[in-house]
Amino acid sequence: MDKLKVGDLVGKGFVNGGRDVDTGLDCWGLVMEVYKRYGITLPDFTVDSFAFKMIDSIAIENAGMPEWEEVLVPVDKDAPLVVLMRMHPVFITHAGVFIGNNKIIHTTKGTGVILSRMQALQSRIAGYYRYVPDN
């Protein structure tokens, strides 16, 4: 986590559709920013942060694509991993990044960018995914 220097992201505000660190990020904007710090450019998905059925559909469709490999039991050396979460009872509606050291960085309208322990989110986690664009 130290090499990433994600501490400057903690406390940044949530903005629906946000893709700029200075003006605010939505959950996918934050995921893209963290990955950028690893030197990885992720595809962007432009969708309203509250369009739950659409987010779920995009998440499920993309998780099955060859460039995304599911990691069943993440360990520090796997970081970064996209973490898909069900904040809604039925739909995958949220994403964060496993950054190692038992931590997930994510953002919501209510909190802005925060670090959470994996165990605190465990009941909501739908899966961990490694981005491998050359697959």
Protein Blocks (a to p, Z undefined) as FASTA:
>chain_A
ZZnopmlmgopacdehiabfklopcfklmmmmmmmmnopacddddddfklmmlmmmmmmm
mmmpmklccdfbacfklpccdddddfbfkbccbdcddebjhiacdddfklopadddfklm
mmmpgbdcdddfkZZ
